[in-house]
Amino acid sequence: MLYRKNESRIREFFRNDKRALLVTGARQTGKTYSIRKVAKECFDVVVEINFVENPEAIAMFSNVNNSQELLLRISAFAKQHLIPHKTIIFFDEVQECKEIVTAIKFLVDEGSYHYVLSGSLLGVELHDIRSIPVGYLSVLEMHPLDLEEFAIAQGVSPIVLSHLKECYDQQKAVDHLVHNKMLDLLRLYLIIGGMPHVVETYLTTNNLKRVLEIQKDIIRLYKQDIAKYDKQRKLNIADIYNLIPSELNAKNKRFILKQLNEKGRFSKYENSFVWLQDAGVAIPVYNIDEPTVPLLLSKQRNLFKLFLSDVGLLAAMYAGNIQQKLLSGELEINFGAIYENFAAQELYAHGLAGDEHQLFYFNSKQQGELDFVIENDGAILPIEIKSGKAYHRHNALNNVLSNQQYAIPKAIVFSNENVEEQDKVIYFPIYMIMFLQKQELSDDAIYKFDISGLN
């Protein structure tokens, strides 16, 4: 049974929030499994209605006059007794029944039962879901297992993870043996990735060929989605998706439209890039003009890198038995693309972006290129990913840090080496990116305004 961080968030929501919960994310990220598991823990009665397996259920939401009528239909369809306040109704594959989004407001208002929704391609099918219905629906996104979840699945002990977190917080070197084993674990993760079915297949078989077969199946499923859900642009989207591995292997890793069409204009392909992002299968990282807060104001929407949402799927798309070469650490492989994809995946999953779903990089002819630039704890944080031995060589980072106009307090370089610090640069092992998290407000972040003198 895989440990998923989001399950604790789902559990907390079920116990303390009266709104409905919408769990989004790409296919095969474990949404349905986690919802079922936590729902059974928190409620006496769990009713599951799947709109793909039961397309006749869609008719329940047509020509409904009030919530009581809808609840009567749901109860009849469920064929089981619904206990008020002890029942949760799980609507799955809701992309097939968009009417549920409107109806959920009335069901939540009625208040007898709890509701959770999920499905595939919700970012595509329900593009404006985050704004409707306000106050009645909360959104939680599921990602592939991140490195920490993968480490727990592999049996890495809490003591080791605690030691690593302490080393990260205190910026002290990791035990040599632990450091080397964690690098081995990272290389395994680069091959397996975080798709739950793939991880479970590896845990039960240790068979990399079987793992690759499952990964290829998921890639085919994504391509089927492209053909099914966007018939007008499916060729553009499929071409872009297929080009991601080779584009990342290029020198600057930036997505070049000329690879698609010599005379291609960004405006023609923009919606295709957006589709891949909304479907949860690709992560765009946009260029910025200046590394200054807020990053979103400096975004250049036509200059970007495009990463896959799962690094294991990226490895599966490369030819040449790359899995064995990654495990052996062969130096002739360009690990840079895979390391950066891993980093983008971790940063995205941890909510570290200038906007809710955006990451950034910086490229300047005068100063050079930074792999990632994020906003963290109110300041700009440049991040460099180094897969080779020359991890101390980072001219662009030095240029940016020395620019007083930017006033950047520190930077991080993730590499294969142990923890060290030089001036404003902190060097962390690449696996420690799992501890770089979005700064959240604490539960006791209470501020009461003093109105004296104004009343």
Disulfide bonds with the S-S distance in Angstrom:
none
